[in-house]
């Protein structure tokens, strides 16, 4: 019974077919457009991989540098004093080594992110 209903629905369906050369020209334009999109997508993928590689190298170098300068960072941070009048009654105990490593991680993370953004903008500008 379902087949009869479907046949009734499509019995009046008679699409007009365009002529061969017009159809082939339109099909060729569509295929060309798809090829352009594929090439652009591949280019963007390559640029993104290069930018990630550059950012990873910069982040690694910044992490090594920040870890090497950790004693100096500790000496610099120990000269800072923070006074919070509202928190005078509270006892806050954070190991200073944790703060030093957090600062080093923030420096390395910020360097990595900025290197990625700069590398991606330079690589995309080069292809224009």
C-alpha positions as a printed Julia matrix, in Angstrom:
128×3 Matrix{Float64}:
  0.0    0.0     0.0
  2.87   2.37    0.74
  4.36   1.72   -2.7
  1.11   2.8    -4.35
  1.09   6.05   -2.38
  4.67   6.78   -3.34
  3.97   6.04   -6.99
  0.98   8.41   -6.9
  3.08  11.16   -5.37
  5.84  10.84   -7.96
  3.64  10.11  -10.94
  3.32  13.82  -11.78
  7.03  14.46  -11.23
  8.58  15.25  -14.59
 11.63  17.48  -14.16
 12.89  19.42  -17.11
 16.38  18.44  -18.13
 18.65  21.15  -19.43
 20.55  20.69  -22.61
 23.83  18.78  -22.51
 26.34  21.63  -23.05
 24.67  23.96  -20.52
 24.5   21.22  -17.93
 28.13  20.27  -18.48
 29.28  23.91  -18.25
 27.41  24.39  -14.97
 28.76  21.11  -13.64
 32.32  22.11  -14.6
 31.94  25.48  -12.81
 30.69  23.68   -9.71
 33.58  21.22   -9.8
 36.05  24.07  -10.22
 34.53  25.85   -7.22
 34.83  22.68   -5.14
 38.47  22.31   -6.19
 39.23  25.9    -5.17
 37.65  25.29   -1.75
 39.67  22.08   -1.31
 42.93  23.84   -2.2
 42.18  26.71    0.18
 41.28  24.3     2.96
 44.54  22.39    2.45
 46.51  25.65    2.51
 44.86  26.71    5.77
 45.55  23.28    7.28
 49.25  23.53    6.36
 49.49  27.06    7.75
 47.85  25.96   10.99
 50.28  23.05   11.38
 53.26  25.34   10.83
 51.91  27.91   13.3
 51.38  25.19   15.92
 54.95  23.96   15.38
 56.36  27.45   15.74
 54.25  28.09   18.84
 55.33  24.79   20.4
 59.0   25.61   19.83
 58.58  29.1    21.3
 56.62  27.75   24.26
 59.23  25.1    24.93
 62.0   27.69   24.79
 60.05  30.06   27.04
 59.39  27.24   29.51
 63.07  26.31   29.64
 64.03  29.95   30.07
 61.42  30.55   32.78
 62.47  27.4    34.64
 66.12  28.42   34.4
 65.33  31.86   35.76
 63.15  30.48   38.56
 65.57  31.5    41.36
 65.73  35.02   39.97
 61.94  35.1    39.67
 61.7   33.94   43.27
 63.99  36.7    44.45
 62.0   39.26   42.46
 58.64  38.04   43.76
 59.89  37.95   47.37
 60.46  41.73   47.25
 56.76  42.31   46.55
 54.37  42.86   49.4
 50.62  42.56   49.14
 48.44  44.08   51.82
 44.79  43.2    51.87
 43.03  44.99   54.71
 39.89  42.91   54.35
 41.87  39.69   54.67
 43.88  40.69   57.74
 42.15  38.11   59.94
 42.52  35.24   57.47
 45.5   32.99   57.39
 46.77  32.3    53.89
 49.44  29.68   53.44
 50.62  29.07   49.89
 54.05  27.57   49.27
 56.15  30.16   47.48
 57.58  27.53   45.14
 54.03  26.99   43.79
 53.7   30.68   43.03
 57.07  30.71   41.26
 56.09  27.78   39.06
 52.7   29.37   38.36
 54.4   32.54   37.17
 56.75  30.5    34.97
 53.78  28.58   33.51
 51.9   31.81   32.8
 54.93  33.28   31.03
 55.39  30.14   28.91
 51.66  29.89   28.14
 51.37  33.53   27.15
 54.46  33.26   24.96
 53.08  30.16   23.25
 49.7   31.73   22.56
 51.19  34.94   21.21
 53.69  33.03   19.04
 50.79  31.05   17.55
 48.79  34.19   16.75
 51.79  36.0    15.23
 52.92  32.96   13.21
 49.42  32.35   11.87
 48.99  35.97   10.84
 52.42  36.03    9.16
 51.79  32.77    7.31
 48.36  33.84    6.11
 49.67  37.26    5.02
 52.38  35.57    2.94
 49.82  33.68    0.81
 47.68  36.68   -0.1
